[in-house]
């Protein structure tokens, strides 16, 4: 049996101390909440945090690669954080900004259910731990090896190519430099027909997309795809520089903000908001059974607390027959295991300096709005300097930007061969600090 240490108290024990601080607002993923001490406002904040998709360690899922681990406890925390960010992107893409969960009274349905199924713990789900772990191998990692924010960003970029339903472009801006032209090219370049065909049901191809996907990858200015922009950064050498606090506070106020992949050394977290110098986060270090008919759906009562574990002990023993268990999506309330009932935070000074910012722009107009805000100093530091550089065009001596659209091949998704240039094999700027 695996024992878990409760690291944080529940939301209901913390809210009086944290939310009743009058005069200091909470900002969550671009939405501001005034802390006036009122019970109704506390409930509103809690409901918003709980509505975000929460992906945690799971156990007893089908072994990765057939013979690999059947739990990601101890190594999959950054992968789960990447799932949470992509989950937020898909919610915005299909259900709108600031979507709110209706609670555990019924069964998940419609696009919401379709999104959840994309993160199931099996090899057939596009954004599953299985696909992320195996795609990390193409980034120079070992199977079941902890990854950093840069590798997580690259993996999301590669997997998103297969998602024709969402049609989200993922751009990773390296070297702390955001280039408008690069984003434009990524947003207006479509994946190859072979990639689209792979993820269509019964082999059917979406003609709207394939009509725009020319054999030689021509650009179409008329089709601006919703775009997730990931910017890996290092905000200090061994600790986070306090000068960047103002920039991070400004970041969470942006409507395009979809959170930060970061955490503590060897302990990844998904940051979703800020209050003064305290960052609010969702923690993947809570081990749950994978969602099958044999796994009981979680019941989060008002007075219950959630036990989080450090994640350094692996649970790789598979339950006999678990791989063959059917999904339990038809059980009322089963999606409660994907919504965190707690509000957790940590001091800015304790955050590891290696992180990745996420921005999601659903249209060209939204990106232009983001670019305008950045130019006006929305993320300026205490010294008025931006946390990353933002320019319109690439410097003349730089190589031409090459949008990632996969490779032209008969691809088997679960084999995860190297999927072409550019292929970044390490997190150069993201050491794990001891």
N, C-alpha and C positions, 0 to 999 in steps of 0.2 A: 504494500500500500504506500502511496506517495503522500507525504504530509506537506501541507501548504501553510505558509506563514502569512497571516493577514498584515499587509504593510500599511494599508490605509483604512480609516474608518469610513462608514457609509455616508452617503450624501446627507441623510437626515441628521446625522450627528454633527456634520460640518457646516451646514448652511447658516446657522445662527452666527457663527464666528466669521464666516467668509462673506456671506451675502448681505449681512446687515450693516456692513461698513458704508454708511451713507456718504454720498459725495464722490464715490469712486466707482465708475462704471465697469461693467464686464463687456468685452467685445468677443463674440464667437463667430468665426468664419465670415466676417464682414457685417455682422448684425450686432448692434449695440443694445445692451440691456442696462437700464438705470437701477442701481442698487439703492432702493429707498427703504429697505427693511420690511416691506410689505410681504405678507405670506403669499399673495397672488403672484407677485413678481418672482419670488423664489421658485414657485411651482412652474412658472413660465420658463425660467432658465433651466430648471431640471428637465423639463419636457423637451427642450431643444437639444440638450446634450444627449439625452436618452434616444432621441430620434436619429442620431448619427449611427451609421453602421459600425459595429464593433466586432472585430475578428480577433480571436484569441488562439492560444495553443489548443490543439485538439489531439485526442488519442483514439486508438482503435480504428483508424481509417485504413483503407487498402494500402499495402506497402508501396512506397514510391518506387517506380521503376520495376515493380514486381517483387523485388527482393530487398528493397531498402527499408528505411524506418517507417513505422506505422504511427509515429507521433512526432511532432515538431517541437516538443518541449525542450528548451535549452539552446536552440539554434534558430528557430523560425520567427523570432520577434520582429525583426525588421521586415521580413516578408509579410507578416500579418499587418504591420503598419502600412506597407505599400498597398495591401488589399483595402485597408480602411480609406486611404486617400482615393484610390480608384473607385471604391464604393461611393464616396461622396460625389465624385465626378459623374458617375452614372446616375445617381439620384437627381442631380441637377440637370443632366442631359435629358432624362426621360420623365421626371416627375416635377421638375422646377426647383428653383432656389428655396432654401429653408423649408423643405418638405418636412412634415411632422408625422411621426408614427402614431397610429391610432390605438396602440396598446395591444395586449395579448388576448383580447376577448374573442377574436376570430382567427380565421386562417389567412395567410398571405395570398394575395391574388394579383392578377394582371401584371403590369410591368414591374411592380415591386417584387413579386415572386420570381419573375424572370431574372431580375438583377441578382437576387439571392442565389439562384441556382448557378449563376456564373462563378460563384465562389465556393461551391460545394467541395468537400474534401475527397475528390476523385479525379482521375486522369482526364476525364471527359469534360470537366468544367474549365473554361478558358482561363480564369484567374484563380484557379485552385492552388493550394500549396504545392501540389504535384507539378503543375506546369511552371510555377515560379522557381521551384527548387531545381528542376531540370534545365530551365532556361538559364539559370545562374551558372551552370556548367559551361555554357557558351561564352560566359564572361570570365572564365579562368578560375572559377570556384569549384570546390569539391562538393559532391552531393551531401546535403545535411551540414553545410558549413555556414557559419554566420556571415551575413553580408552587410556592407555599409550602405549609406544613402545613395551614393553614386551608382553602385551596382543595381540597387533597387530601381533607380530611375531608368537605367538602361534596359532592365528586364521589362518594365511596364511599356517602354517604347516598342520593344519587339513583340510583345504579346498583343498590344492594341491593334496591330496590323490585321489580326485575324477577326476582329470584332466588327463585322459589317453592319450589324444591327445598330450599334452605337455610333459608328463612323467617327470616332474621336482620334484626332492626330495627337501624338505625343512628341514634344520637342524638348530635348535636354540641352540646356545652355551651359556649356562648359567654360572654364577659365573665368568664372564670375563675370561673364559678359553676355548681355542680352542684345541680339541684333534684330532689328525690325524686319529686314529683308529675309533673314533665315526663317523667322516665324511665318512670314507670308508664304514662302516657298513650301514649308511643311504643311501649312493649312490648306494650300490649294493643290497639293499633289496627292493623288489617290493610290491606294495599294493596287497591285496587279490583280488581274482577274482570277488567277490561280488561288490567291489568298482569300478572295471573297468567296469563291466556290467552296472552299474547305469548310467554312462555318455556316453555310446555308443549309437548312433542313432539306433532306432528300436530294441533295445535290443541286437544288434550284439556285439560280443566280439572280440577284437583285438587278434588274435591267437599268434602273436609274443610275446605279453606281457603275456598272460595267460599260455603259455607253460613254462614260467620262474617263474610263480607265484605258487609255490607248496603249498599244503594244510597246511603244518607246517611252511611256510615262510622260505624256505631255501635260503641261500645266493648264489649269482651267480657272480663270479669274472669277467665273460665274459661280463657282462652287467653293465656298469657304467653309471648311470643316470645323466643327467645334474642336478647340485645341487646348490640351493640357500642357502647360509650360513648367518644367522642373529645372530649378537652378541650384545645383550643389554648391555649397559655400563652406568656408571655414572662418568662423568668427573669433579667431584667437589662436594662440599657439597651444597651450595646454589647458587654458580655461577661457570661457567666453568673455570677450572684452565688454566691459560695462558701457562703452560708448555706443555699442550697437543696440542697446535696449530701446532707444527711441525709434530706431528703424523697425524693430520687430513689433513695437506697439502700433506703428503706422501700417505695417503689413497686415495685421489682423483687421484693420478698418477697411481695407480695400474690398469692394464687392466681388472681385475675382479671386479672392483668397480661398484656397481649399485645404489649408493646413500645412504643417511642417513635419517632415520625416527627421527625427532626431532622437534625443533621449539622454541617458547617462552612459558612461563607458560600459560596453557590453550589455546594455539594457535599453533597447529601442523603445520609443514612445511616439505616439501620434499626437502632436500638439494642435489643439483646435481653437484656442482662445487665450486671452490675457486679461489680467486685472492688476494694474500697477506693475509690479515687478514679479508677478507670479503667473506662470504659464499653466493653462488648463489642458489636460491631456486625457486620452484614452489609452489604457494599458493592456497590452496583449498577454501579459504574464499571469494568465489565469487559465488553468487547464480544464477543458471540458471534453466530454465524450463527443465524438463526431455524431452528426445528426442522422440517426438511423431509427428504425422502428423499435430497437431495443434500448435506445437512449431516451430517457425521460426528458421531457421539455422542462426547461428551467422555470422555476416559479419565484419571482422576485417580489417579496412582500415589502411593505413600507418600512418595517423595522428590521429588515435583514441587512447584513453586511456581506460584502463579497470578499473572498479570500484570494489574495494574489500570491504567487510564488516567484522566487528569484529565477527559476527556470534553468538551473544548472544541473539538474538530475534528469536524465532522459527516461521517458516511458515508451519503450519500443515494443512491448509485448502486445501482439494483436489478439483480439478475441476471436476464437475460432468461429469462422462463418461471418465475421463482421463485414468482409468485403462483398458478400452477397446480400447483405441486408438492404431492403428497399428504403427509399427516402421516406421521411416522416412529415413531409410538407402538408399532409392532409390532417394533421393533428392540430387542433386549436391551440394557439399560443406557442407553437414550436419556434417561431421566429424571435421569441423573447431572448433566446441565447445570443442573438446578434444585436442586442441593444443594452448598453451598459447602464445599470441603475445608480451609479456613483458619480460624484463630481470630485476629481482628483487634480491636484496641482503641485508644482514644485517651484522653488525660487529660480529666477533667471540665472543667478550666479552658479547654480549647480548643473546647468545644462551643458552637455558636451558641445564643444565648438563646431564639430562636424555635423552638418545638417543639410537638408534640401528643402527649399521653398517651393510650394505648388501654387500655380495660378490656372484658373480655368476660364477660357473665353469662348462663349457659345457662338459668337458671331464676330465678323470683322469690326463692327462698331464697338463691341465690348473690348476687343484688343486695343483699338485706337483710344478708347477711354482709359484703359490701363496705362498705355504709353504716355498719354497726356498727364495723368496723375503722377507717374514716376518722374517726368520732366519737371513737374511743379514741386518736387521734393517730398512726395508722400512718404517715402522711405528714407529720408535723409537722417543721418546720424546726429549725435550731439554736436559734432563739428561741422555739420551741414554737408558732409560728404555722403554719397549714396553707399549702400551696403554692397552693391554690385554696379558694374558699368552698364550703361544703356545707350546704344548708338543706333543710327538708322541703317548704315551700310557697313559691310565688312571692310577692314583696311585693305588697300590695294595689294599689299604683299602677302595677304592670307590666301590659302587655297579656296577654291570655289566650294560653297556649301552644297552638300549632297544629301537631299532628303532621304530618310530611311523608309523604304517601302517594301522591304523583304527581298527575296531573290526569286528569279524565274526558274522554278523547278517544280517537280511533282513532290510536294513536301508532305512528310508524315509528321503531324504536329507533335506527337509524343516522343519522337526520336531526338529532336532538338540538336540538329547539327548547327554549325556556325552559320548564322543567317546573314552574313555579308557585312560589308563596310557601312559605316564605321563600327569597329568592334573594340571597345575599351575593356581591357582585361584586368584592371585593378582600380582600387580606390586610392590613387596616389596621395590625395590630400586629406584622406580620412582614416588616420590611424586609430586603432582602438587604444585608448589611454588606460594604462594600468593604475 
